[in-house]
Amino acid sequence: MGFDLEQYRLVREALHERANLLEIAPHLSRPLPIMLPIYSWWQVPYFWCGIKLYDFVSGKKLVKSSFYVSKAKAMEEFPMLQKNRLCGALVYYD
């Protein structure tokens, strides 16, 4: 839960390399949407803040902005999720 400067630097460097690869080799790479299912309501703001911080760290080289999807939309996209506990999902791009 604490801030780790080395982890931050690693993520920042990886985001920089991602942007470089997308720019110099678009035929080899593309933005990939990743959906993170959320099963507790308290995790929605927790993960949302973390994903938005990831967007912020990528700066001007942001691929696409992350967003929240409802339980119904998440179930529509991935029907194998545990629907009785699902609260929603976050989608981010990497």
C-alpha positions, 0 to 999 in steps of 0.5 A, a space after each residue: 500500500 506504500 509508495 515505492 519509487 523504484 516501482 514508479 520508475 519501472 512503470 514510467 519507463 515501461 509506459 515510455 517504451 510502450 509509446 515508442 513501440 506504438 510509434 515506430 512499429 505500429 504494424 507489430 503493436 496495438 493498444 490492448 484493452 484489459 478488463 479488470 472485474 471488481 467484486 466488492 464495492 469498496 474496490 471500485 474507487 480504490 482500483 479506479 484511482 490506481 488506473 487513473 494514476 496509471 493514465 496520468 503517469 503515461 501523460 501525453 502518450 496515453 493510448 486511450 483513457 480508462 473507464 468503468 463499465 457496469 455489471 450488465 456490460 461486463 457480463 455482456 462482454 464476458 459471460 463467464 464472470 461470477 455474476 452474483 458477486 460482480 459489481 462492475 469492471 474497469 477497462 484500461 489500455 496497455 
